[in-house]
């Protein structure tokens, strides 16, 4: 039996599309430091996750109305995940449901010294390809003649070819695109947005270096380098060090609050979602950056985002 949510967006004003990975996160956490080959006691949890899902969950907590565009299987794991979306206040009516593709998964191991290793199995999302975008072309959410014009949070778990199509497509030309690479291993998939000067890019220092094929001492240097390579607007984080927001006209750099780190996975997604929500509330650039850093710090400390 399927469990399709029957949500209606709260209003057009706070509606946002979240496009990308919706999957199960399987996270092993150990309170002690770990190294390669460590075999330690800890806790293993399974939670709804994926970059698009994490962003959507945080946006919902901030009062926005996320609509998911992704691929989820019709296997038991997929049915459970879609039901979870409904319970979390997320609109999953437009998610592509496949009969033959399994629901994707992400697995990570974290120690007191941070992320030890992670594997993202988003092969079903990649295989579904452009099918997940049908609602933006068939009139359900937009079309090339009447493009969707609201905010879109997009993650780099999509294939490079599909991201390139999105960066150039008339169906996205009026949207407020917010783009994250999903992981350093997929950072270079954001190159089409860099080359076309489209959207706001949310990257960490390592991802900025991969996009620019360089290394940077801090977030401000990285942000300026991304702008020089064609980015329209960027936010660069650097863990517990200063983060920078820049758009070619102004630049803001702020230190994040100092907290004890209890978890890592999802911190960048929380930062991005909190920044989008802060700007939707009309906060000034420096205030919005501070709000996002505070929310991410609260998250990594083990508390829900502010």
Secondary structure, DSSP 4 states (H G I P E B T S, - for coil): ---------S-GGGEEEEES--EEEEEEE-SS---TT-----EEEEEEESHHHHHHHHHHHTT-EEEEE-EEESSHHHHHHHHHHHHTT-B-TT-EEESSSPPPEEEEEEETTEEEEEEEE-HHHHHHGGGGGGGGTSSSS--SSS---SEEEEETTS-HHHHHHHHH-GGGTTSEEEEE-SSGGGGGGGHHHHHHT-SEEEEEHHHHHHHHTS--SSHHHHHHHHHHTT-SEEEEEETTEEEEEE-SS-EEEEPPPP------TTHHHHHHHHHHHHHHTT--HHHHHHHHHHHHHHHHTTSPP-
